[in-house]
Amino acid sequence: MKKCNAILLFLFLFLGSVSAQIQYKSDILGNGFLQTTIHQPSDYEGEVVCTLVKKSCATETTKAVLYVHGLNDYFFQEEMADQFNSHGYDFYALDLRKYGRSWLPNQKITNARDLSEYYADIDTALKIIRAEGKLKVLLSGHSTGGLTVSLYANDHHASELFDAVLMNSPFYNMNMGFLLRALGVPFISCQGKKHPNDTIHEKGNIGIYGSSLHTSAHGEWDFNTNWKQIVSPEVNKGWIRAIHKGQVQARKGFEIDKPSLVLHSSKSVYGKEWDRKFFEGDAVLNVKHIEQLGNKIKGDCQVMTIENGMHDLILSPKPVREKAYQVIFEWLDAKMK
């Protein structure tokens, strides 16, 4: 009993000290959003920060969500925050190191050599959320963020920092032919160990998905196109290695000891010219891969299809994203009582 009390006292003092160091300021989104910059230890590119954005409910709550974005992305989805607020969750989002609000002049945007580099950002954010009095915390990630939070949950069994995990179209496999996946990606990954900064030139990267989202083209969403580019920035071999290592674990099967939910669209869509079909399917990933590998997750995991969803399900046309929210909150009502 004395040992237990000592541990609780340590956690109280540690989390309290984390909270005391946090100073929020108004975020670029306005509308009640706040942000704080978190300085992390320097890495192979020098200075490193991540940014925690939050929007609180109108009334006090002990529930919260932490959202982690994907590749070529940052947090801008105000509607998602409002949805969680309206269902009684304080909303938090991370702009991970080298993305969005956290991208520094000394860094290549999106650069990573191992997805575990993001664990420090997630750890710090979750500790802040707990220190701010949240007793039930959902950890949520989209695309590459979905792969990252799956890895994080797999590697943090019995963690007291989060209580459930949500993956929105997680990046569990490369959307390419079998031979390229089986031979090409491992070969580039091997090169990435010694030559992480060598750039990969993508011939098919023409920005169809980005143009399906942004108001300047065919979409309904306004976002900073320096931080979320219409045509995704080129990645390097170090990044391919980081993703490949994470996807190897996905193929082995994650083991997650908290309730988890994997969501994906009903179909993938392809093409070299823009068409309205890109409003009705995943133009980035192969949804069959997500379903197959999601079903390999060990633990209390549900894999569910959102009919006609886009890659980021909550950026789909309104009727589709409303269905996605319905599925999410019905699941949360059952799992996060």
C-alpha positions as CSV (number, residue, x, y, z in Angstrom):
1,M,0.0,0.0,0.0
2,K,2.8,2.4,0.9
3,K,4.5,1.6,-2.5
4,C,1.2,2.3,-4.3
5,N,0.7,5.6,-2.5
6,A,4.3,6.6,-3.4
7,I,3.7,5.9,-7.1
8,L,0.4,7.9,-7.1
9,L,2.2,10.8,-5.3
10,F,5.0,10.7,-7.9
11,L,2.5,10.8,-10.8
12,F,0.6,13.6,-9.2
13,L,3.7,15.7,-8.7
14,F,5.2,14.8,-12.2
15,L,2.0,15.5,-14.1
16,G,1.4,18.7,-12.1
17,S,4.9,19.9,-13.0
18,V,4.1,19.2,-16.7
19,S,0.9,21.2,-16.5
20,A,2.6,24.1,-14.7
21,Q,5.1,24.5,-17.6
22,I,2.4,24.8,-20.3
23,Q,1.4,28.2,-21.5
24,Y,-1.3,28.4,-24.2
25,K,-1.8,31.2,-26.7
26,S,-4.5,31.8,-29.4
27,D,-4.1,29.5,-32.3
28,I,-4.1,30.5,-36.0
29,L,-7.6,29.0,-36.3
30,G,-9.2,31.4,-33.8
31,N,-12.7,30.3,-32.7
32,G,-11.6,29.2,-29.2
33,F,-8.6,27.2,-30.4
34,L,-5.4,27.5,-28.3
35,Q,-1.9,26.2,-28.9
36,T,1.3,25.6,-27.1
37,T,4.8,24.8,-28.5
38,I,6.7,22.0,-26.8
39,H,10.4,21.9,-27.2
40,Q,11.9,18.4,-27.6
41,P,15.5,17.2,-27.6
42,S,17.4,18.0,-30.8
43,D,17.8,15.2,-33.4
44,Y,19.8,14.6,-36.6
45,E,18.5,17.9,-38.1
46,G,18.9,20.1,-35.0
47,E,16.2,21.8,-33.0
48,V,12.9,20.0,-32.7
49,V,9.4,21.1,-31.5
50,C,5.9,19.8,-31.6
51,T,2.7,21.8,-31.2
52,L,-0.4,20.9,-29.1
53,V,-3.6,22.5,-30.2
54,K,-6.8,22.4,-28.1
55,K,-10.4,23.4,-28.0
56,S,-12.4,22.8,-24.8
57,C,-16.0,22.0,-24.3
58,A,-18.4,24.7,-23.2
59,T,-18.9,22.8,-20.0
60,E,-16.3,21.0,-17.9
61,T,-15.6,17.4,-18.8
62,T,-13.2,14.6,-17.9
63,K,-13.1,13.1,-21.4
64,A,-10.7,14.1,-24.2
65,V,-9.3,13.0,-27.6
66,L,-5.8,13.5,-28.9
67,Y,-5.7,13.6,-32.7
68,V,-2.6,12.7,-34.7
69,H,-2.5,13.8,-38.4
70,G,-1.0,11.9,-41.4
71,L,1.7,12.6,-44.0
72,N,1.6,16.0,-45.8
73,D,-0.9,17.2,-43.2
74,Y,-1.4,19.2,-40.0
75,F,-4.4,19.9,-37.8
76,F,-7.0,22.2,-39.5
77,Q,-10.2,20.2,-39.2
78,E,-12.3,22.6,-37.0
79,E,-15.5,20.6,-37.6
80,M,-14.0,17.5,-36.1
81,A,-13.1,19.4,-32.9
82,D,-16.6,20.8,-32.7
83,Q,-18.1,17.3,-33.1
84,F,-16.0,16.0,-30.2
85,N,-16.8,19.0,-28.1
86,S,-20.5,18.6,-28.8
87,H,-20.2,15.0,-27.6
88,G,-18.5,15.9,-24.3
89,Y,-14.8,15.6,-25.3
90,D,-12.2,18.3,-24.9
91,F,-10.3,18.2,-28.2
92,Y,-6.6,18.1,-28.6
93,A,-4.5,17.7,-31.7
94,L,-0.8,17.4,-32.4
95,D,1.2,19.0,-35.2
96,L,4.0,16.5,-35.0
97,R,7.7,17.5,-35.3
98,K,8.5,18.7,-38.9
99,Y,4.9,19.3,-39.8
100,G,2.6,22.3,-39.9
101,R,3.0,24.6,-36.9
102,S,6.0,22.6,-35.8
103,W,8.0,22.8,-39.1
104,L,11.3,24.6,-38.5
105,P,13.7,26.2,-41.1
106,N,16.4,23.6,-40.3
107,Q,14.1,20.7,-41.2
108,K,12.9,18.9,-44.2
109,I,9.2,18.8,-44.0
110,T,7.7,15.4,-42.9
111,N,11.3,14.0,-42.4
112,A,11.6,10.9,-40.2
113,R,13.9,7.9,-39.9
114,D,11.7,5.9,-37.5
115,L,8.1,6.4,-36.5
116,S,9.1,5.9,-32.8
117,E,10.6,9.5,-33.1
118,Y,7.0,10.7,-32.7
119,Y,6.5,8.8,-29.4
120,A,8.0,11.7,-27.4
121,D,5.5,14.1,-28.9
122,I,2.6,11.8,-28.2
123,D,3.9,11.0,-24.6
124,T,4.2,14.7,-23.8
125,A,0.8,15.6,-25.2
126,L,-0.9,12.7,-23.3
127,K,0.8,13.7,-20.0
128,I,-0.5,17.3,-20.4
129,I,-4.0,16.0,-21.1
130,R,-4.0,13.8,-18.0
131,A,-2.5,16.7,-16.0
132,E,-5.4,18.9,-17.1
133,G,-7.8,16.5,-15.4
134,K,-8.9,14.1,-18.2
135,L,-9.8,10.7,-16.9
136,K,-10.8,9.1,-20.2
137,V,-8.6,9.7,-23.3
138,L,-9.0,8.6,-26.9
139,L,-5.9,8.4,-29.0
140,S,-6.8,8.9,-32.6
141,G,-4.7,8.9,-35.8
142,H,-5.3,9.3,-39.6
143,S,-3.3,7.6,-42.3
144,T,0.4,7.7,-41.3
145,G,-0.9,9.0,-38.0
146,G,-3.1,5.8,-37.8
147,L,0.0,3.7,-38.4
148,T,1.9,5.7,-35.8
149,V,-0.7,5.4,-33.0
150,S,-1.1,1.7,-33.8
151,L,2.6,1.3,-33.2
152,Y,2.5,3.5,-30.1
153,A,-0.4,1.5,-28.6
154,N,1.4,-1.8,-29.5
155,D,4.5,-0.6,-27.7
156,H,2.8,0.9,-24.7
157,H,0.8,-2.0,-23.1
158,A,-0.8,-1.1,-19.8
159,S,-0.2,2.6,-20.3
160,E,-2.3,4.8,-18.1
161,L,-2.1,7.7,-20.5
162,F,-4.9,6.6,-22.9
163,D,-8.0,4.4,-22.8
164,A,-8.9,3.7,-26.4
165,V,-7.5,4.0,-30.0
166,L,-9.1,5.1,-33.2
167,M,-7.5,4.7,-36.7
168,N,-9.0,6.6,-39.6
169,S,-7.7,5.0,-42.9
170,P,-4.4,3.9,-41.3
171,F,-1.4,3.5,-43.6
172,Y,-0.8,-0.2,-43.0
173,N,0.5,-1.0,-46.5
174,M,1.9,0.6,-49.6
175,N,-0.7,1.1,-52.4
176,M,1.3,-0.5,-55.2
177,G,1.8,-3.8,-57.0
178,F,2.9,-6.9,-55.2
179,L,6.4,-7.0,-56.6
180,L,7.1,-3.4,-55.7
181,R,5.8,-4.0,-52.2
182,A,7.7,-7.3,-51.8
183,L,11.0,-6.3,-53.4
184,G,11.2,-2.6,-54.2
185,V,10.2,-1.2,-50.9
186,P,12.5,-3.4,-48.8
187,F,15.3,-2.6,-51.2
188,I,14.8,1.2,-50.8
189,S,14.4,0.7,-47.0
190,C,17.7,-1.1,-46.8
191,Q,19.3,1.8,-48.8
192,G,17.6,4.2,-46.3
193,K,19.7,3.0,-43.5
194,K,23.0,4.4,-45.0
195,H,21.5,7.1,-47.2
196,P,18.4,8.4,-45.4
197,N,18.5,11.8,-47.2
198,D,18.4,10.5,-50.7
199,T,15.1,11.7,-52.3
200,I,12.5,9.4,-53.9
201,H,11.0,10.9,-57.1
202,E,7.4,9.8,-57.5
203,K,6.3,9.8,-61.1
204,G,2.6,9.4,-60.3
205,N,2.4,12.2,-57.7
206,I,0.0,14.6,-59.5
207,G,-2.1,15.9,-56.5
208,I,-5.5,14.4,-57.4
209,Y,-6.4,13.8,-53.7
210,G,-5.2,17.2,-52.6
211,S,-7.3,18.9,-55.4
212,S,-10.3,16.9,-54.3
213,L,-10.0,18.6,-50.9
214,H,-9.0,22.2,-51.3
215,T,-11.3,25.1,-52.1
216,S,-8.9,26.3,-54.8
217,A,-9.7,23.2,-56.9
218,H,-12.6,20.9,-56.4
219,G,-12.9,20.6,-52.6
220,E,-14.8,22.3,-49.8
221,W,-11.9,22.6,-47.3
222,D,-9.5,25.6,-46.8
223,F,-6.1,24.9,-45.4
224,N,-2.5,26.2,-45.6
225,T,-1.1,24.7,-48.8
226,N,2.5,25.2,-47.6
227,W,1.8,22.8,-44.7
228,K,-0.6,20.5,-46.6
229,Q,0.5,20.7,-50.2
230,I,-1.8,19.9,-53.1
231,V,1.0,17.8,-54.6
232,S,2.6,15.9,-51.7
233,P,6.3,16.8,-51.1
234,E,8.9,14.2,-52.1
235,V,10.0,11.9,-49.4
236,N,13.4,10.4,-48.8
237,K,14.7,6.9,-48.3
238,G,14.9,7.4,-44.6
239,W,11.2,8.0,-44.5
240,I,10.5,4.9,-46.6
241,R,12.6,2.9,-44.1
242,A,10.6,4.3,-41.2
243,I,7.2,3.4,-42.9
244,H,8.4,0.0,-44.0
245,K,9.5,-0.9,-40.5
246,G,6.1,0.1,-39.2
247,Q,4.3,-1.8,-41.9
248,V,6.3,-4.9,-41.2
249,Q,4.8,-4.8,-37.7
250,A,1.3,-4.3,-39.2
251,R,1.7,-7.5,-41.2
252,K,2.8,-9.4,-38.0
253,G,-0.3,-8.0,-36.3
254,F,-0.5,-5.3,-33.7
255,E,-1.4,-6.2,-30.1
256,I,-3.4,-3.4,-28.5
257,D,-4.7,-3.9,-25.0
258,K,-7.2,-1.1,-25.2
259,P,-10.5,-1.0,-27.2
260,S,-9.6,0.0,-30.8
261,L,-11.6,0.9,-33.9
262,V,-10.3,0.8,-37.5
263,L,-12.3,2.8,-40.1
264,H,-11.8,2.7,-43.9
265,S,-13.7,3.5,-47.1
266,S,-15.7,0.9,-49.0
267,K,-13.5,1.3,-52.1
268,S,-10.3,2.7,-53.5
269,V,-10.4,4.9,-56.6
270,Y,-7.7,5.4,-59.2
271,G,-7.1,7.7,-62.2
272,K,-4.7,10.3,-63.7
273,E,-7.4,13.0,-64.3
274,W,-9.7,14.4,-61.8
275,D,-13.3,13.0,-61.7
276,R,-16.1,13.1,-59.2
277,K,-15.4,9.5,-58.3
278,F,-12.6,10.9,-56.2
279,F,-15.3,12.2,-53.8
280,E,-16.5,8.6,-53.3
281,G,-13.5,6.5,-52.5
282,D,-10.0,6.4,-51.0
283,A,-7.6,7.9,-53.6
284,V,-4.5,7.2,-51.5
285,L,-4.6,3.7,-50.0
286,N,-5.9,0.2,-50.9
287,V,-8.8,-0.3,-48.6
288,K,-8.5,-4.1,-48.8
289,H,-5.1,-3.8,-47.2
290,I,-6.5,-1.8,-44.3
291,E,-9.3,-4.3,-43.8
292,Q,-7.0,-7.3,-43.9
293,L,-4.4,-5.9,-41.6
294,G,-6.9,-4.3,-39.3
295,N,-8.4,-7.7,-38.7
296,K,-5.0,-9.0,-37.6
297,I,-5.0,-6.7,-34.6
298,K,-5.0,-8.7,-31.4
299,G,-7.4,-7.4,-28.7
300,D,-10.8,-5.7,-28.6
301,C,-10.7,-4.3,-32.1
302,Q,-13.5,-3.5,-34.5
303,V,-12.9,-2.9,-38.2
304,M,-15.7,-1.0,-39.9
305,T,-16.4,0.3,-43.4
306,I,-17.7,3.8,-44.2
307,E,-19.6,3.6,-47.5
308,N,-18.1,6.0,-50.2
309,G,-15.6,7.6,-47.8
310,M,-12.7,9.6,-49.0
311,H,-9.2,8.8,-47.7
312,D,-9.7,11.1,-44.7
313,L,-13.1,10.0,-43.8
314,I,-14.0,13.1,-41.9
315,L,-13.2,15.3,-44.9
316,S,-15.6,13.3,-47.1
317,P,-18.9,14.9,-48.4
318,K,-21.2,15.8,-45.5
319,P,-23.6,12.7,-45.6
320,V,-20.6,10.4,-45.5
321,R,-18.7,12.1,-42.8
322,E,-21.9,12.4,-40.7
323,K,-22.1,8.6,-40.9
324,A,-18.4,8.3,-39.9
325,Y,-19.1,10.5,-36.8
326,Q,-22.1,8.4,-36.0
327,V,-20.0,5.2,-36.0
328,I,-17.3,6.8,-34.0
329,F,-19.5,8.2,-31.2
330,E,-21.7,5.0,-31.0
331,W,-18.4,3.1,-30.5
332,L,-17.1,5.5,-27.9
333,D,-20.4,5.4,-26.0
334,A,-19.9,1.7,-25.7
335,K,-16.2,1.7,-24.9
336,M,-15.5,4.9,-23.0
337,K,-18.3,5.0,-20.4
